[in-house]
């Protein structure tokens, strides 16, 4: 997930330990993830409703993807990236 994180979030975070711990949190805690619904907010923002299992408990999460050309620059010609805070909320 970290390599697919949105450019704005990456531009404000130190490299290394913090990013590794977020990647570990997602891969270790969210098991059997399935996309249940895709909600297009705009041409540069899409939400996904994802279900999975965390520590034996079923969870349902909304995860937001943004398309950015560079940090703080949403653009249809940019690249899709995950907003990690949306994925980590309440985990």
C-alpha positions as CSV (number, residue, x, y, z in Angstrom):
1,X,0.0,0.0,0.0
2,X,2.8,2.4,0.8
3,X,4.1,2.5,-2.7
4,X,0.6,3.3,-3.8
5,X,0.0,6.0,-1.3
6,X,-1.1,9.4,-2.7
7,X,1.7,11.9,-3.4
8,X,0.4,14.5,-1.0
9,X,0.6,12.1,2.0
10,X,4.0,10.8,1.0
11,X,5.4,14.4,0.6
12,X,4.6,15.1,4.3
13,X,5.9,11.9,5.9
14,X,9.4,10.8,6.7
15,X,10.6,7.8,4.8
16,X,11.6,4.5,6.5
17,X,10.2,3.3,9.8
18,X,6.9,5.1,9.8
19,X,6.0,4.0,6.3
20,X,7.1,0.4,7.0
21,X,4.9,0.2,10.1
22,X,1.8,1.4,8.1
23,X,2.5,-1.2,5.4
24,X,2.9,-3.9,8.0
25,X,-0.3,-2.8,9.8
26,X,-2.4,-3.1,6.6
27,X,-0.9,-6.4,5.4
28,X,-0.9,-8.0,8.8
29,X,-4.2,-6.9,10.1
30,X,-6.6,-6.7,7.1
31,X,-7.1,-10.2,5.9
32,X,-9.4,-11.6,3.1
33,X,-10.1,-8.1,1.8
34,X,-12.9,-7.8,-0.8
35,X,-14.2,-4.7,-2.6
36,X,-17.9,-4.5,-2.1
37,X,-18.7,-1.1,-3.7
38,X,-17.0,1.6,-5.8
39,X,-18.3,5.2,-5.3
40,X,-17.0,7.7,-7.8
41,X,-16.9,11.1,-6.1
42,X,-15.3,13.0,-9.0
43,X,-12.9,12.3,-11.9
44,X,-10.0,12.4,-9.4
45,X,-11.6,10.9,-6.2
46,X,-13.1,7.4,-5.8
47,X,-14.1,5.7,-2.6
48,X,-14.1,1.9,-2.2
49,X,-16.1,0.0,0.4
50,X,-13.9,-2.9,1.5
51,X,-14.7,-5.8,3.8
52,X,-12.2,-8.0,5.5
53,X,-11.1,-9.5,8.7
54,X,-8.9,-7.9,11.4
55,X,-7.9,-10.0,14.4
56,X,-10.8,-12.4,13.7
57,X,-13.3,-9.6,13.5
58,X,-15.2,-8.7,10.4
59,X,-14.8,-5.1,9.3
60,X,-16.2,-2.8,6.7
61,X,-14.0,0.2,5.6
62,X,-14.2,3.1,3.2
63,X,-10.9,3.6,1.5
64,X,-10.3,6.7,-0.7
65,X,-8.2,6.9,-3.8
66,X,-7.1,10.2,-5.3
67,X,-5.5,11.0,-8.6
68,X,-2.6,13.4,-8.3
69,X,0.0,14.9,-10.7
70,X,2.2,16.0,-7.7
71,X,1.6,16.7,-4.1
72,X,-1.5,18.9,-3.5
73,X,-2.3,18.8,-7.2
74,X,-5.3,16.6,-8.1
75,X,-5.3,16.0,-11.8
76,X,-7.0,13.7,-14.3
77,X,-3.6,13.1,-15.9
78,X,-2.0,12.1,-12.6
79,X,-1.6,8.8,-10.9
80,X,-4.1,7.1,-8.5
81,X,-2.9,6.7,-4.9
82,X,-4.5,5.5,-1.7
83,X,-5.2,8.0,1.1
84,X,-3.8,5.9,4.0
85,X,-5.6,7.7,6.7
86,X,-8.9,6.6,5.2
87,X,-7.7,3.0,5.2
88,X,-6.3,3.1,8.7
89,X,-9.2,4.9,10.5
90,X,-10.5,2.8,13.4
91,X,-8.1,-0.1,12.8
